[in-house]
Amino acid sequence: MLRGDATQLDDNRAVVEAAAGVFGHLDCFVANTGYWDFGVSAEDLPEGEGFDQAFEQIFSLNVKALLAGAKAAAPALRRTQGSIIMTASNASLHPGGGGPLYTAAKHAVVGLVRQLAYELAPEIRVNAVAPGGMLTALAPPPALSKAASTISDLPMDKLISIVSPLGFLPEPDDYVGWYVALASANDARTITGSIIECDGGEAVRGRAFSEYARQLAGDPRSDLNKLDSV
């Protein structure tokens, strides 16, 4: 196992070289790094240096790292007609899945996918998976001090009951199939520059964006507090 800084180009190149050394080639590169801002609103962001640090930390890991990985993997993937898969988010497509820093960074991932798909075609396909909420170790950047240390500390089961028509809290394994499908040289040969939206159908329900954001940020005004008495 290699350890490194996902935002650094040389560390990404080391990963690509190690994988190619073991398997003899590289077929797919999955870019899956990120911080979450825990829904901190623009008005509640820290002032001064803390503001700058929060912005730089989220955009560095959520956007720069993905670009660094793609740049590092591109030469090897051209040789195999391979693919790049990035992890986007429901916040890549809708407001309310986080605060302005996370939402803006995840929207940037969509632009990155489409631009890279344009630049790297026809040899390399570039797509993204946009999951909804789930329990993981997704943490905030150091500049944003929150009561919860990871997304798993939040009442995600309550959140999903409000925002998802399917009404269940997904596990990380529920999203694996989308990555496998996009990685397939046969089954996904016709798709590039696309974002697979697999967030439980939040757009169908027309979720209450402001309510969702309030709960994510731990706002005591959240109507979800009323669920405790149901």
Secondary structure, 3 states (H helix, E strand, C coil): CCCCCCCCHHHHHHHHHHHHHHHCCCCEEEECCCCCCCCCCCCCCCCHHHHHHHHHHHHHHHHHHHHHHHHHHHHHHHHHCCEEEEECCHHHCCCCCCCHHHHHHHHHHHHHHHHHHHHHCCCCEEEEEEECCCCCCCCCCCCCCCCCCCHHHCCHHHHHHHHCCCCCCCCHHHHHHHHHHHHCCCCCCCCCCCEEEECCCHHHHCCCHHHHHHHHCCCCCCHHHHHHHC
